[in-house]
Amino acid sequence: MSNTFKHSRLIVVCIFCIIVSCNPRVEQIADDPSSPFPGQSENETAPWLVDAYYRLNNLSTLQESYTFVTNSSGKNFLALWIKYNTTILSQDEWEEYIQETGESKHRFAHYTESDGGTHALAHKIDRIEIVSNNDFNDIPAGSSLTSKFLFLSASAWPVIQVGRVIRLNKEEDRANTVFGQYFGYYYFNLSFTPVQGFLSELAPESLYLLEYDTFHAPAVLLTEEIPEIKTHIFTVTYYEGEKEWRVDFPVNFK
């Protein structure tokens, strides 16, 4: 993030603090069971959920682009870790985008125990495809593998549509996510809605405003199926209308 942008955002935060003290519509959240955010009385609402939006330049992989995992339940699976290379929206672009998404029409809780900020892609991805250069058991080379791979991430879009945050504060709620069941922990933003399911079953709007994070892979694809042919190059492609971004994952099933 540039110093200019940080300075601009600091100015916005200062202005927001002045508004909080002067504008009766910006109220501290009541600590009572009827509050949309019970137990969060130390936090205030703001007319945005996502602190920073990012434009997607291309997809890439982590240094360790895939892993084979055996979890505590004995499940064996392949995980493909997807990374985003991005450019942050300017202050003016950010303000325009929260108008476009309808985010500015609501007020959202901003938590003192934060997840390190809320960041998302400034894209309404409508489809994700995955194919292989080799046959994947009953699926011929080059054909869609969306029925074979789960896609796990998080999205700001459902939260914006509802107009309030329902956080995954409870350990059992995080453990009950598909990511939690497979990995035994949960690292996506607790203020966003989990995205989880086979790619073939996810509705297009499930992929809108996907989480972006620089500290961990913001999305992962996984499968429990082991193919007969052991060497594959999986190609993952994100689509937004006519735009597309893709990345290859060379994988060796040992």
Residue, then its C-alpha position, 0 to 999 in steps of 0.5 A: m500500500s502506498n504512503t499516499f493511499k495510507h495518508s488518504r485512508l488516515i484522513v478518511v478515518c479521522i473524518f469518520c471519527i469526527i462524524v462519529s462524535c457529531n452524527p447521531r446516526v453513527e451509534q455505538i453498538a448496544d450490548d444487549p440481546s436485541s442488537p444485531f451485533p450483541g457483545q460488541s459494545e466497544n465497537e462502532t459501525a461504519p458505512w463500509l465492510v471492506d477496508a480495501y479492494y484489489r484489482l486482480n492482475n493474475l493468478s499465481t501459486l504459493q512457493e509450495s503450490y500444492t500439498f497432500v494432506t492426511n487430516s485427523s479424521g484420516k481423510n487423504f486429499l490434494a490441496l491446490w493453493i491459489k494466490y492473487n497478484t493484485t493492485i489496490l484501488s485508489q481512494d476514489e476508486w474504493e469510494e466509487y466501488i462501495q457505491e456500486t456494490g451497495e455497501s455504502k447503504h449499510r452500516f457494519a460492525h468494525y471489531t477491535e479484535s480484527d482479522g488484520g483488516t478486511h480485504a477483497l477482490a473488486h471483481k464479481i467472478d462468475r465462474i471458476e474452471i479446472v481442467s487437466n492435461n491428462d485423463f482424471n479417471d473417468i474425466p477425459a483430458g481437457s474436460s471440466l473437473t469442477s465436479k471433482f474439486l471443492f473450492l474453499s474461500a470467503s466472500a464479502w458479497p453475502v454480508i453486504q446483501v444482508g447488511r450486517v455481519i454474522r461473525l464466526n466467533k465460536e470455535e464450533d462454528r469455524a470447525n463446522t466449515v468445510f475448511g475447518q473439517y478438512f484442515g482442523y482450523y479456519y483462517f479466512n476472515l471471520s466477518f466474511t461468509p465462507v465459500q464452500g462447495f464443489l465448483s460445479e455446484l456453486a452459484p455465480e454470486s458465490l464467487y463475488l468479492l472473494e477475500y484477498d489476503t497477503f499472509h495466506a492463500p485466499a483460496v484453495l481447491l481440494t479433491e480426495e480422488i486419486p487418479e490412475i495417471k499420476t502426473h497432471i498439469f491442472t489449469v485453474t481459470y477465473y472468469e468475469g464476463e469476458k475477462e479471464w485469469r489462469v494459473d497452472f499446477p503441475v502435480n505428481f500423485k506419488 
